[in-house]
Amino acid sequence: MKPKAHRILLVEDNPADVRLIVEILTEGGAGQGELQHVGRISTALKRLGEQKFDVILLDLSLPDGSGLDTVLRICTANPQMPVIVLTGLEDDALALAAVQAGAQDYLVKGQIDAEGLSCAIQYAIERKRLEERLQHLATHDDLTNLPNRRLFQDRMAHAIEHARRGRKDRNEKWEMAIVLLDLDNFKSVNDSLGHAQGDLLLQAVAQRLQKSIRKADSLARMGGDEFTLIFENLTGKRDAAILARKIQAVFLRPFQTGDQTLEITASIGISLYPNEGEDADALLKYADIAMYIAKRTRNQVCFYRDCKDNL
């Protein structure tokens, strides 16, 4: 089978080794793709920022980096890029460390041939794809493809830290909001039409919500019929209320799920940082309380600061 042509970036400063690798790639058929060569880490990082490549062949001894440092710098700046280390050092400990740092393979230059390098490139690319797929499955909801609770909690922690540093270091007055949204009477959809229709409805809701939020905001499905959002860079409650009304507007039009036309509303609870709390647990707790109060009358937006006396 003819090897697939790949876009390869070779990071190597030794002219003799460059010629050797080029000959091996050409012999194995991998050189029929696009091969570019640079001799420094800094140049490689610049090139990677400008162009797309399928794989990087990386030497560990370069003018501006050596050893594990070269792997760390490349993989940190381009975590999605498959990296194969090509080195003259036969060092099992270094090989393991390179893989742990993000490389997909570690090959000794004097021990590779055309077939071996061609296979290594293909395997490295497929290994990285599988790694990214597994990472996506671990952090996203299977049904809606939205971030799941795990990823949402990570984003929430980053959002709180960003807001905290802005207020402390730059004297910014930005607030942020945690929003919990629960579909009203969703159980009746599952009970009367079946879980398949319920799943279609959840997917349709997720798509509309995704289109209604700003790029800076985060949306996740926490489970069941509950969604969670983070609104960042707010000047106060008024901004949060405007964004919440946009979320409510998502439910003004019926949802078409297969041959069914479904009308549904949502109850929304909101807590604000730093007024209701300065940590994730407190903000989620108070947003959940606000949502619980909103569900008493359904199709309502409830701010914890306004409705806490109604407990």
Backbone as CSV, one residue per row, in Angstrom:
resi,resn,N_x,N_y,N_z,CA_x,CA_y,CA_z,C_x,C_y,C_z
1,MET,0.843,-1.192,0.000,0.000,0.000,0.000,0.879,1.243,0.000
2,LYS,0.544,2.201,-0.841,1.330,3.424,-0.964,1.157,4.276,0.290
3,PRO,2.283,4.701,0.925,2.169,5.505,2.135,1.451,6.818,1.854
4,LYS,0.665,7.265,2.825,-0.029,8.536,2.685,0.963,9.677,2.770
5,ALA,0.763,10.691,1.931,1.640,11.860,1.955,1.285,12.735,3.148
6,HIS,2.293,13.111,3.934,2.067,13.926,5.124,2.892,15.204,5.044
7,ARG,2.420,16.211,5.766,3.188,17.453,5.913,4.058,17.295,7.153
8,ILE,5.364,17.272,6.943,6.309,16.953,8.009,7.212,18.146,8.276
9,LEU,7.397,18.465,9.555,8.362,19.480,9.955,9.528,18.773,10.636
10,LEU,10.701,18.854,10.033,11.917,18.259,10.580,12.698,19.343,11.318
11,VAL,12.915,19.136,12.609,13.662,20.103,13.423,15.019,19.473,13.728
12,GLU,16.029,19.859,12.974,17.354,19.229,13.031,18.394,20.236,12.542
13,ASP,19.496,20.392,13.297,20.511,21.374,12.915,21.748,20.759,12.278
14,ASN,21.855,19.431,12.267,23.026,18.771,11.692,22.766,18.458,10.219
15,PRO,23.502,19.084,9.289,23.250,18.882,7.851,23.325,17.419,7.431
16,ALA,24.264,16.667,8.002,24.391,15.255,7.631,23.156,14.469,8.059
17,ASP,22.646,14.766,9.256,21.440,14.078,9.729,20.218,14.495,8.921
18,VAL,20.184,15.747,8.507,19.071,16.209,7.658,19.050,15.412,6.368
19,ARG,20.232,15.268,5.723,20.298,14.509,4.468,19.873,13.059,4.695
20,LEU,20.312,12.476,5.812,19.958,11.087,6.120,18.444,10.927,6.278
21,ILE,17.838,11.805,7.033,16.386,11.705,7.271,15.621,11.925,5.981
22,VAL,16.057,12.887,5.181,15.392,13.144,3.900,15.470,11.905,3.006
23,GLU,16.649,11.267,2.955,16.813,10.049,2.144,15.903,8.928,2.643
24,ILE,15.836,8.762,3.954,14.994,7.706,4.528,13.525,7.973,4.229
25,LEU,13.106,9.231,4.381,11.704,9.586,4.107,11.362,9.381,2.638
26,THR,12.286,9.767,1.775,12.051,9.610,0.337,11.962,8.143,-0.048
27,GLU,12.866,7.351,0.513,12.872,5.918,0.217,11.588,5.248,0.693
28,GLY,11.080,5.702,1.862,9.877,5.081,2.421,8.593,5.619,1.840
29,GLY,8.689,6.653,1.017,7.486,7.221,0.411,6.921,8.392,1.182
30,ALA,7.341,8.580,2.455,6.817,9.689,3.251,7.267,11.034,2.697
31,GLY,8.417,11.049,2.025,8.928,12.289,1.457,8.129,12.797,0.285
32,GLN,7.145,11.995,-0.181,6.311,12.449,-1.285,5.318,13.509,-0.825
33,GLY,5.189,13.676,0.489,4.375,14.759,1.004,5.196,16.033,1.013
34,GLU,4.878,16.935,1.925,5.625,18.192,2.038,6.532,18.127,3.253
35,LEU,7.826,18.251,3.030,8.800,18.218,4.109,9.456,19.587,4.226
36,GLN,9.406,20.159,5.419,10.099,21.414,5.692,11.110,21.178,6.791
37,HIS,12.218,21.908,6.705,13.315,21.707,7.654,13.683,23.025,8.308
38,VAL,13.832,22.994,9.642,14.348,24.142,10.397,15.401,23.619,11.357
39,GLY,16.273,24.527,11.821,17.378,24.097,12.659,17.312,24.562,14.095
40,ARG,16.242,25.269,14.466,16.122,25.782,15.828,14.703,25.594,16.360
41,ILE,14.587,25.489,17.676,13.269,25.399,18.309,12.472,26.675,18.047
42,SER,13.125,27.831,18.185,12.427,29.103,17.988,11.845,29.204,16.585
43,THR,12.604,28.757,15.591,12.106,28.789,14.216,10.969,27.800,14.027
44,ALA,11.081,26.640,14.668,10.021,25.642,14.573,8.724,26.171,15.166
45,LEU,8.800,26.826,16.317,7.606,27.367,16.951,6.962,28.443,16.082
46,LYS,7.790,29.256,15.447,7.264,30.290,14.548,6.582,29.650,13.342
47,ARG,7.218,28.628,12.767,6.664,27.943,11.597,5.337,27.252,11.947
48,LEU,5.283,26.658,13.134,4.066,25.971,13.571,2.920,26.949,13.785
49,GLY,3.253,28.189,14.131,2.224,29.205,14.293,1.700,29.724,12.974
50,GLU,2.453,29.487,11.907,2.076,30.010,10.597,1.454,28.970,9.676
51,GLN,1.847,27.696,9.858,1.417,26.651,8.936,0.931,25.419,9.696
52,LYS,0.242,24.543,8.976,-0.240,23.296,9.559,0.650,22.138,9.112
53,PHE,0.958,21.276,10.061,1.744,20.078,9.778,1.031,18.866,10.364
54,ASP,1.364,17.695,9.847,0.785,16.460,10.364,1.621,15.845,11.470
55,VAL,2.946,16.100,11.427,3.830,15.483,12.405,5.142,16.265,12.469
56,ILE,5.796,16.197,13.626,7.097,16.833,13.821,8.137,15.756,14.105
57,LEU,9.258,15.813,13.398,10.421,14.977,13.688,11.419,15.872,14.409
58,LEU,11.710,15.552,15.654,12.418,16.482,16.527,13.729,15.905,17.053
59,ASP,14.823,16.609,16.767,16.114,16.257,17.352,16.184,16.822,18.760
60,LEU,16.959,16.171,19.637,17.039,16.622,21.023,18.247,17.509,21.312
61,SER,19.090,17.731,20.327,20.270,18.558,20.537,20.278,19.678,19.499
62,LEU,19.831,20.866,19.918,19.686,22.001,19.011,20.366,23.226,19.597
63,PRO,20.683,24.229,18.781,21.399,25.405,19.286,20.672,26.139,20.411
64,ASP,19.325,26.105,20.408,18.575,26.850,21.420,17.747,25.927,22.324
65,GLY,18.177,24.683,22.434,17.484,23.753,23.324,18.104,22.376,23.251
66,SER,18.057,21.663,24.364,18.630,20.315,24.356,17.871,19.414,25.311
67,GLY,17.961,18.115,25.031,17.343,17.128,25.904,15.832,17.258,25.971
68,LEU,15.303,16.975,27.136,13.857,16.970,27.335,13.239,18.353,27.149
69,ASP,14.040,19.381,27.328,13.543,20.752,27.156,12.963,20.979,25.766
70,THR,13.566,20.381,24.748,13.057,20.581,23.384,11.656,19.975,23.228
71,VAL,11.454,18.804,23.819,10.140,18.153,23.745,9.092,18.975,24.491
72,LEU,9.436,19.418,25.678,8.501,20.180,26.495,8.085,21.475,25.808
73,ARG,9.030,22.162,25.199,8.709,23.431,24.548,7.803,23.233,23.346
74,ILE,8.072,22.213,22.550,7.238,21.937,21.374,5.844,21.468,21.793
75,CYS,5.792,20.517,22.719,4.505,19.919,23.101,3.644,20.880,23.904
76,THR,4.268,21.754,24.695,3.497,22.731,25.459,2.862,23.753,24.531
77,ALA,3.617,24.192,23.528,3.098,25.186,22.592,2.124,24.588,21.585
78,ASN,2.263,23.289,21.287,1.427,22.634,20.277,0.980,21.259,20.781
79,PRO,0.118,21.232,21.797,-0.256,19.948,22.409,-1.015,19.010,21.476
80,GLN,-1.562,19.550,20.398,-2.316,18.716,19.463,-1.435,18.083,18.390
81,MET,-0.141,18.393,18.380,0.745,17.972,17.300,1.491,16.683,17.637
82,PRO,1.410,15.656,16.794,2.206,14.448,17.016,3.703,14.751,16.884
83,VAL,4.490,14.251,17.814,5.933,14.500,17.830,6.670,13.166,17.913
84,ILE,7.636,12.995,17.010,8.528,11.838,17.061,9.934,12.351,17.338
85,VAL,10.521,11.885,18.413,11.888,12.270,18.750,12.854,11.428,17.933
86,LEU,13.784,12.085,17.247,14.859,11.420,16.509,16.172,11.854,17.143
87,THR,16.903,10.916,17.701,18.110,11.281,18.426,19.187,10.220,18.239
88,GLY,20.421,10.629,18.474,21.525,9.681,18.417,21.756,8.998,19.743
89,LEU,20.964,9.352,20.766,21.157,8.811,22.104,20.227,7.621,22.352
90,GLU,20.791,6.494,22.674,19.991,5.323,23.043,19.875,5.324,24.560
91,ASP,18.818,5.954,25.050,18.646,6.188,26.476,17.200,5.871,26.842
92,ASP,16.988,4.736,27.493,15.628,4.308,27.821,14.931,5.276,28.762
93,ALA,15.666,5.811,29.726,15.064,6.743,30.687,14.627,8.023,29.985
94,LEU,15.478,8.518,29.081,15.133,9.725,28.333,13.962,9.466,27.390
95,ALA,13.936,8.278,26.787,12.838,7.914,25.893,11.513,7.927,26.641
96,LEU,11.498,7.353,27.837,10.282,7.330,28.644,9.869,8.743,29.044
97,ALA,10.844,9.551,29.435,10.545,10.927,29.833,9.991,11.728,28.661
98,ALA,10.522,11.486,27.456,10.044,12.201,26.274,8.591,11.856,25.970
99,VAL,8.259,10.573,26.089,6.873,10.148,25.859,5.955,10.734,26.934
100,GLN,6.414,10.744,28.180,5.617,11.319,29.260,5.422,12.818,29.071
101,ALA,6.370,13.466,28.398,6.270,14.903,28.144,5.356,15.224,26.968
102,GLY,4.961,14.195,26.202,4.023,14.446,25.114,4.403,13.877,23.774
103,ALA,5.634,13.353,23.621,6.037,12.763,22.343,5.312,11.440,22.121
104,GLN,5.093,11.095,20.855,4.428,9.830,20.528,5.412,8.688,20.307
105,ASP,6.682,9.010,20.022,7.661,7.948,19.789,9.066,8.505,19.983
106,TYR,10.018,7.602,20.143,11.416,7.954,20.373,12.251,6.982,19.548
107,LEU,12.920,7.498,18.517,13.678,6.652,17.600,15.146,7.060,17.596
108,VAL,16.015,6.065,17.564,17.460,6.318,17.476,17.841,6.354,16.004
109,LYS,18.515,7.411,15.591,18.775,7.649,14.164,19.483,6.491,13.470
110,GLY,20.469,5.927,14.116,21.225,4.866,13.470,20.506,3.536,13.410
111,GLN,19.281,3.465,13.975,18.575,2.193,14.043,17.258,2.195,13.274
112,ILE,17.024,3.218,12.475,15.760,3.289,11.736,16.002,3.131,10.241
113,ASP,15.011,2.560,9.578,15.059,2.464,8.123,13.806,3.110,7.554
114,ALA,13.670,3.057,6.239,12.567,3.733,5.573,11.213,3.206,6.033
115,GLU,11.066,1.906,6.078,9.782,1.317,6.480,9.465,1.639,7.938
116,GLY,10.487,1.557,8.786,10.265,1.821,10.206,9.844,3.250,10.469
117,LEU,10.484,4.205,9.808,10.143,5.612,10.016,8.777,5.927,9.444
118,SER,8.477,5.357,8.260,7.170,5.579,7.652,6.053,5.068,8.564
119,CYS,6.256,3.869,9.130,5.255,3.309,10.050,5.152,4.148,11.324
120,ALA,6.294,4.610,11.830,6.299,5.407,13.051,5.505,6.695,12.869
121,ILE,5.652,7.308,11.708,4.903,8.540,11.423,3.407,8.273,11.423
122,GLN,3.002,7.216,10.711,1.584,6.886,10.631,1.020,6.543,12.014
123,TYR,1.773,5.752,12.774,1.309,5.357,14.103,1.227,6.565,15.040
124,ALA,2.187,7.473,14.932,2.189,8.659,15.793,0.962,9.521,15.532
125,ILE,0.621,9.685,14.266,-0.552,10.481,13.905,-1.830,9.832,14.420
126,GLU,-1.959,8.530,14.225,-3.155,7.824,14.685,-3.213,7.794,16.215
127,ARG,-2.054,7.665,16.863,-2.021,7.643,18.326,-2.483,8.976,18.905
128,LYS,-2.059,10.067,18.276,-2.480,11.393,18.737,-3.978,11.593,18.514
129,ARG,-4.495,11.116,17.381,-5.935,11.228,17.135,-6.730,10.475,18.189
130,LEU,-6.275,9.275,18.524,-6.959,8.478,19.543,-6.878,9.166,20.900
131,GLU,-5.723,9.721,21.201,-5.541,10.427,22.471,-6.512,11.594,22.590
132,GLU,-6.644,12.363,21.500,-7.560,13.502,21.517,-9.010,13.043,21.607
133,ARG,-9.321,11.925,20.941,-10.685,11.403,21.001,-11.038,10.959,22.415
134,LEU,-10.118,10.268,23.070,-10.357,9.820,24.434,-10.479,11.004,25.385
135,GLN,-9.669,12.031,25.148,-9.750,13.230,25.985,-11.097,13.917,25.799
136,HIS,-11.569,13.953,24.554,-12.871,14.573,24.275,-13.991,13.798,24.966
137,LEU,-13.937,12.467,24.885,-14.967,11.642,25.514,-14.972,11.825,27.029
138,ALA,-13.805,12.064,27.600,-13.706,12.215,29.050,-14.238,13.556,29.536
139,THR,-14.315,14.541,28.649,-14.679,15.892,29.076,-15.954,16.423,28.421
140,HIS,-16.614,15.598,27.603,-17.818,16.066,26.907,-18.966,15.081,27.072
141,ASP,-20.159,15.634,27.035,-21.376,14.842,27.159,-21.638,14.084,25.859
142,ASP,-21.906,12.793,25.967,-22.110,11.966,24.772,-23.303,12.423,23.947
143,LEU,-24.373,12.838,24.597,-25.617,13.138,23.888,-25.564,14.471,23.153
144,THR,-25.118,15.517,23.839,-25.169,16.867,23.271,-23.828,17.362,22.746
145,ASN,-22.747,16.666,23.083,-21.380,17.062,22.737,-20.957,18.359,23.433
146,LEU,-21.720,18.776,24.445,-21.320,19.929,25.245,-20.301,19.484,26.295
147,PRO,-19.534,20.428,26.851,-18.686,20.075,27.988,-19.514,19.421,29.093
148,ASN,-18.920,18.443,29.773,-19.620,17.792,30.873,-19.262,18.453,32.194
149,ARG,-19.724,17.864,33.289,-19.502,18.453,34.610,-18.014,18.618,34.907
150,ARG,-17.224,17.628,34.534,-15.784,17.680,34.817,-15.126,18.877,34.146
151,LEU,-15.376,19.059,32.853,-14.769,20.178,32.133,-15.351,21.505,32.605
152,PHE,-16.658,21.525,32.913,-17.277,22.760,33.379,-16.647,23.218,34.692
153,GLN,-16.405,22.294,35.607,-15.802,22.665,36.879,-14.403,23.234,36.682
154,ASP,-13.663,22.683,35.711,-12.341,23.210,35.399,-12.441,24.630,34.846
155,ARG,-13.398,24.845,33.941,-13.574,26.180,33.365,-14.045,27.178,34.418
156,MET,-14.894,26.708,35.319,-15.379,27.587,36.378,-14.236,28.020,37.282
157,ALA,-13.345,27.089,37.610,-12.194,27.426,38.442,-11.314,28.471,37.761
158,HIS,-11.113,28.308,36.444,-10.310,29.284,35.707,-11.011,30.643,35.655
159,ALA,-12.335,30.637,35.469,-13.085,31.895,35.393,-13.024,32.642,36.722
160,ILE,-13.153,31.924,37.838,-13.088,32.552,39.155,-11.701,33.129,39.399
161,GLU,-10.670,32.370,39.032,-9.302,32.852,39.217,-9.036,34.082,38.355
162,HIS,-9.552,34.071,37.135,-9.386,35.220,36.243,-10.059,36.458,36.833
163,ALA,-11.274,36.289,37.343,-11.991,37.413,37.944,-11.284,37.897,39.201
164,ARG,-10.780,36.959,40.016,-10.102,37.323,41.255,-8.829,38.123,40.973
165,ARG,-8.053,37.661,40.000,-6.808,38.373,39.673,-7.102,39.745,39.085
166,GLY,-8.161,39.834,38.267,-8.518,41.126,37.682,-8.880,42.139,38.742
167,ARG,-9.624,41.706,39.747,-10.043,42.625,40.807,-8.878,42.988,41.724
168,LYS,-7.969,42.029,41.939,-6.863,42.264,42.865,-5.690,42.977,42.214
169,ASP,-5.245,42.481,41.051,-4.011,42.986,40.439,-4.241,44.186,39.525
170,ARG,-5.405,44.220,38.860,-5.639,45.303,37.891,-6.767,46.238,38.314
171,ASN,-7.274,46.029,39.529,-8.336,46.868,40.072,-9.558,46.920,39.150
172,GLU,-9.838,45.789,38.490,-11.018,45.710,37.627,-12.249,45.409,38.470
173,LYS,-13.393,45.850,38.009,-14.638,45.660,38.756,-15.539,44.612,38.120
174,TRP,-14.978,43.800,37.234,-15.792,42.799,36.552,-16.366,41.785,37.537
175,GLU,-17.592,41.371,37.255,-18.213,40.279,37.990,-18.418,39.112,37.032
176,MET,-18.796,37.972,37.565,-19.147,36.827,36.735,-20.385,36.165,37.341
177,ALA,-21.093,35.402,36.511,-22.318,34.764,36.960,-22.264,33.270,36.673
178,ILE,-22.766,32.492,37.618,-22.987,31.064,37.418,-24.484,30.865,37.241
179,VAL,-24.862,30.216,36.158,-26.265,30.068,35.796,-26.623,28.586,35.715
180,LEU,-27.658,28.185,36.438,-28.196,26.833,36.341,-29.560,26.898,35.672
181,LEU,-29.738,26.061,34.669,-30.981,26.047,33.888,-31.562,24.645,33.899
182,ASP,-32.823,24.540,34.246,-33.502,23.252,34.297,-34.782,23.327,33.465
183,LEU,-34.975,22.347,32.579,-36.161,22.344,31.731,-37.406,22.036,32.565
184,ASP,-38.480,22.773,32.308,-39.732,22.565,33.036,-40.512,21.404,32.424
185,ASN,-41.006,20.528,33.286,-41.855,19.405,32.852,-41.183,18.495,31.823
186,PHE,-39.861,18.401,31.890,-39.183,17.537,30.926,-39.556,16.073,31.124
187,LYS,-39.816,15.695,32.358,-40.172,14.307,32.637,-41.417,13.883,31.863
188,SER,-42.345,14.811,31.665,-43.575,14.468,30.937,-43.282,14.149,29.474
189,VAL,-42.217,14.752,28.913,-41.823,14.448,27.535,-41.342,12.999,27.461
190,ASN,-40.463,12.625,28.372,-39.973,11.240,28.403,-41.109,10.252,28.650
191,ASP,-42.019,10.611,29.571,-43.092,9.689,29.939,-44.107,9.510,28.819
192,SER,-44.424,10.586,28.113,-45.473,10.512,27.097,-44.960,10.148,25.709
193,LEU,-43.741,10.570,25.384,-43.223,10.360,24.026,-42.043,9.389,23.971
194,GLY,-41.466,9.078,25.115,-40.337,8.150,25.143,-39.007,8.880,25.257
195,HIS,-37.991,8.137,25.702,-36.671,8.738,25.934,-35.981,9.158,24.638
196,ALA,-36.315,8.513,23.530,-35.700,8.906,22.256,-36.081,10.330,21.896
197,GLN,-37.373,10.666,22.056,-37.816,12.038,21.790,-37.219,13.002,22.813
198,GLY,-37.115,12.538,24.063,-36.494,13.376,25.074,-35.051,13.701,24.743
199,ASP,-34.322,12.715,24.233,-32.929,12.944,23.839,-32.842,13.936,22.685
200,LEU,-33.738,13.805,21.716,-33.754,14.745,20.591,-34.023,16.171,21.070
201,LEU,-34.911,16.287,22.052,-35.210,17.609,22.595,-33.991,18.194,23.293
202,LEU,-33.297,17.395,24.081,-32.093,17.875,24.755,-31.037,18.335,23.755
203,GLN,-30.883,17.603,22.670,-29.929,17.990,21.633,-30.329,19.314,20.986
204,ALA,-31.624,19.484,20.722,-32.105,20.716,20.098,-31.922,21.909,21.040
205,VAL,-32.205,21.707,22.324,-32.005,22.766,23.311,-30.533,23.149,23.387
206,ALA,-29.654,22.149,23.418,-28.215,22.414,23.496,-27.741,23.247,22.306
207,GLN,-28.222,22.927,21.124,-27.820,23.658,19.925,-28.273,25.109,19.986
208,ARG,-29.503,25.338,20.428,-29.991,26.717,20.515,-29.250,27.505,21.587
209,LEU,-29.016,26.880,22.724,-28.281,27.567,23.785,-26.882,27.942,23.320
210,GLN,-26.224,27.021,22.618,-24.867,27.276,22.134,-24.831,28.488,21.209
211,LYS,-25.865,28.638,20.395,-25.920,29.763,19.456,-26.284,31.077,20.138
212,SER,-26.865,31.005,21.322,-27.368,32.221,21.970,-26.353,32.896,22.879
213,ILE,-25.253,32.214,23.207,-24.302,32.777,24.160,-23.138,33.445,23.441
214,ARG,-22.415,34.275,24.189,-21.240,34.937,23.648,-20.063,33.956,23.573
215,LYS,-19.069,34.293,22.770,-17.901,33.429,22.639,-17.163,33.278,23.958
216,ALA,-17.219,34.305,24.795,-16.495,34.272,26.061,-17.199,33.432,27.114
217,ASP,-18.462,33.062,26.876,-19.237,32.323,27.866,-19.050,30.820,27.691
218,SER,-19.377,30.079,28.734,-19.252,28.619,28.712,-20.610,27.982,28.983
219,LEU,-20.872,26.885,28.287,-22.115,26.140,28.436,-21.772,24.676,28.633
220,ALA,-22.482,24.005,29.537,-22.251,22.586,29.788,-23.572,21.911,30.121
221,ARG,-23.599,20.603,29.922,-24.726,19.806,30.398,-24.262,19.062,31.640
222,MET,-24.945,19.332,32.741,-24.531,18.735,34.007,-25.109,17.348,34.197
223,GLY,-26.138,17.028,33.424,-26.792,15.736,33.554,-28.295,15.917,33.490
224,GLY,-29.005,14.874,33.059,-30.458,14.969,32.970,-30.876,16.115,32.072
225,ASP,-31.770,16.964,32.571,-32.248,18.114,31.787,-31.699,19.423,32.356
226,GLU,-30.526,19.356,32.987,-29.925,20.533,33.613,-28.687,20.985,32.850
227,PHE,-28.665,22.267,32.537,-27.535,22.894,31.857,-26.949,23.974,32.760
228,THR,-25.677,24.249,32.573,-24.986,25.251,33.375,-24.200,26.188,32.463
229,LEU,-24.176,27.466,32.849,-23.463,28.455,32.053,-22.582,29.311,32.956
230,ILE,-21.536,29.853,32.367,-20.695,30.853,33.023,-20.733,32.113,32.168
231,PHE,-21.149,33.224,32.775,-21.093,34.526,32.118,-19.933,35.306,32.733
232,GLU,-18.954,35.653,31.931,-17.793,36.391,32.437,-17.841,37.849,32.015
233,ASN,-16.979,38.646,32.646,-16.782,40.060,32.302,-18.088,40.845,32.336
234,LEU,-18.780,40.760,33.461,-20.034,41.491,33.652,-19.772,42.731,34.502
235,THR,-20.542,43.791,34.251,-20.435,44.992,35.089,-21.355,44.908,36.299
236,GLY,-22.194,43.883,36.316,-23.090,43.722,37.451,-24.311,42.901,37.093
237,LYS,-25.317,42.983,37.963,-26.526,42.186,37.802,-27.248,42.511,36.496
238,ARG,-27.218,43.768,36.087,-27.945,44.164,34.870,-27.446,43.399,33.650
239,ASP,-26.125,43.273,33.518,-25.561,42.513,32.396,-26.020,41.062,32.438
240,ALA,-25.984,40.487,33.635,-26.401,39.093,33.782,-27.872,38.920,33.421
241,ALA,-28.706,39.892,33.788,-30.141,39.816,33.484,-30.386,39.876,31.977
242,ILE,-29.613,40.710,31.282,-29.761,40.811,29.822,-29.411,39.483,29.165
243,LEU,-28.310,38.869,29.606,-27.903,37.590,29.042,-28.899,36.488,29.392
244,ALA,-29.455,36.546,30.594,-30.446,35.542,30.997,-31.711,35.644,30.143
245,ARG,-32.088,36.867,29.785,-33.274,37.040,28.918,-33.018,36.459,27.534
246,LYS,-31.780,36.553,27.071,-31.444,35.926,25.793,-31.591,34.410,25.883
247,ILE,-31.211,33.871,27.028,-31.367,32.426,27.239,-32.848,32.060,27.264
248,GLN,-33.654,32.848,27.945,-35.089,32.585,27.993,-35.713,32.633,26.597
249,ALA,-35.218,33.529,25.755,-35.768,33.691,24.412,-35.575,32.438,23.562
250,VAL,-34.612,31.610,23.925,-34.378,30.349,23.218,-35.630,29.482,23.217
251,PHE,-36.451,29.628,24.259,-37.598,28.738,24.449,-38.913,29.343,23.953
252,LEU,-38.850,30.505,23.326,-40.077,31.126,22.823,-40.647,30.376,21.628
253,ARG,-39.767,29.815,20.798,-40.221,29.051,19.636,-40.280,27.563,19.975
254,PRO,-41.239,26.846,19.442,-41.319,25.397,19.682,-40.095,24.694,19.101
255,PHE,-39.819,23.526,19.608,-38.711,22.701,19.130,-39.272,21.592,18.244
256,GLN,-38.644,21.400,17.094,-39.045,20.332,16.184,-38.111,19.154,16.385
257,THR,-38.644,18.047,16.856,-37.839,16.841,17.081,-38.462,15.700,16.289
258,GLY,-37.882,15.422,15.132,-38.483,14.409,14.257,-39.835,14.883,13.782
259,ASP,-40.873,14.115,14.019,-42.214,14.509,13.597,-42.992,15.172,14.730
260,GLN,-42.312,15.506,15.835,-42.971,16.122,16.979,-42.611,17.604,17.084
261,THR,-43.598,18.408,17.420,-43.375,19.811,17.730,-43.606,19.998,19.222
262,LEU,-42.570,20.396,19.932,-42.628,20.444,21.391,-42.408,21.861,21.899
263,GLU,-43.239,22.255,22.843,-43.073,23.537,23.521,-42.607,23.269,24.941
264,ILE,-41.572,23.961,25.345,-41.029,23.748,26.680,-40.428,25.055,27.182
265,THR,-40.429,25.216,28.497,-39.832,26.398,29.116,-38.710,25.954,30.039
266,ALA,-38.038,26.930,30.641,-36.914,26.619,31.525,-36.926,27.533,32.736
267,SER,-36.497,27.000,33.855,-36.325,27.782,35.072,-34.833,28.029,35.273
268,ILE,-34.477,29.265,35.620,-33.077,29.679,35.647,-32.733,30.286,36.990
269,GLY,-31.648,29.808,37.595,-31.131,30.370,38.836,-29.737,30.922,38.624
270,ILE,-29.465,32.082,39.244,-28.192,32.774,39.003,-27.562,33.217,40.319
271,SER,-26.264,32.975,40.441,-25.477,33.549,41.541,-24.348,34.369,40.934
272,LEU,-23.936,35.424,41.647,-22.928,36.350,41.130,-21.660,36.322,41.973
273,TYR,-20.528,36.339,41.285,-19.229,36.492,41.937,-18.865,37.972,41.906
274,PRO,-18.419,38.552,43.012,-18.105,37.921,44.300,-19.226,38.069,45.336
275,ASN,-20.380,38.609,44.948,-21.432,38.921,45.919,-21.919,37.702,46.690
276,GLU,-22.201,36.592,45.956,-22.751,35.410,46.604,-21.679,34.408,47.038
277,GLY,-20.464,34.631,46.653,-19.402,33.720,47.038,-18.187,33.902,46.157
278,GLU,-17.039,33.432,46.653,-15.795,33.576,45.910,-15.175,32.225,45.574
279,ASP,-15.941,31.145,45.739,-15.445,29.835,45.349,-16.545,29.087,44.615
280,ALA,-16.137,28.058,43.863,-17.060,27.348,42.980,-18.204,26.689,43.745
281,ASP,-17.893,26.073,44.886,-18.925,25.367,45.635,-20.039,26.311,46.083
282,ALA,-19.660,27.474,46.578,-20.661,28.427,47.053,-21.504,28.960,45.899
283,LEU,-20.857,29.298,44.809,-21.579,29.856,43.665,-22.560,28.846,43.080
284,LEU,-22.126,27.592,42.965,-23.028,26.550,42.463,-24.175,26.301,43.436
285,LYS,-23.866,26.298,44.714,-24.899,26.072,45.724,-25.982,27.138,45.642
286,TYR,-25.582,28.402,45.544,-26.570,29.478,45.553,-27.318,29.570,44.224
287,ALA,-26.649,29.256,43.133,-27.360,29.212,41.845,-28.394,28.091,41.855
288,ASP,-28.051,26.975,42.480,-28.984,25.848,42.570,-30.195,26.206,43.431
289,ILE,-29.970,26.918,44.527,-31.081,27.360,45.375,-31.989,28.310,44.597
290,ALA,-31.375,29.234,43.867,-32.156,30.181,43.072,-32.982,29.463,42.011
291,MET,-32.395,28.441,41.385,-33.142,27.688,40.377,-34.301,26.931,41.018
292,TYR,-34.074,26.386,42.190,-35.131,25.663,42.900,-36.318,26.593,43.175
293,ILE,-36.029,27.826,43.570,-37.096,28.793,43.824,-37.794,29.170,42.520
294,ALA,-37.024,29.342,41.431,-37.610,29.674,40.132,-38.564,28.582,39.654
295,LYS,-38.261,27.332,39.970,-39.092,26.224,39.506,-40.437,26.150,40.233
296,ARG,-40.584,26.875,41.320,-41.868,26.882,42.016,-42.968,27.449,41.115
297,THR,-42.611,28.449,40.333,-43.601,29.049,39.420,-43.273,28.753,37.957
298,ARG,-42.094,28.199,37.698,-41.634,27.771,36.377,-41.467,28.951,35.413
299,ASN,-40.587,28.739,34.440,-40.333,29.728,33.392,-39.938,31.084,33.979
300,GLN,-39.091,31.043,35.010,-38.659,32.264,35.680,-37.142,32.340,35.732
301,VAL,-36.631,33.573,35.851,-35.218,33.811,36.132,-35.118,34.342,37.549
302,CYS,-34.333,33.689,38.373,-34.231,34.070,39.781,-32.780,34.299,40.158
303,PHE,-32.463,35.509,40.640,-31.147,35.803,41.198,-31.170,35.466,42.684
304,TYR,-30.119,34.790,43.144,-30.094,34.377,44.543,-30.254,35.577,45.469
305,ARG,-29.616,36.679,45.160,-29.666,37.853,46.039,-31.088,38.394,46.179
306,ASP,-31.924,38.169,45.161,-33.288,38.680,45.182,-34.292,37.712,45.796
307,CYS,-34.010,36.392,45.645,-35.028,35.431,46.052,-34.657,34.623,47.281
308,LYS,-33.509,34.871,47.891,-33.076,34.048,49.021,-34.024,34.168,50.223
309,ASP,-34.734,35.280,50.324,-35.661,35.440,51.437,-36.928,34.633,51.243
310,ASN,-37.092,34.027,50.032,-38.293,33.242,49.750,-38.109,31.758,50.060
311,LEU,-36.978,31.405,50.663,-36.732,29.988,50.989,-37.743,29.471,52.004
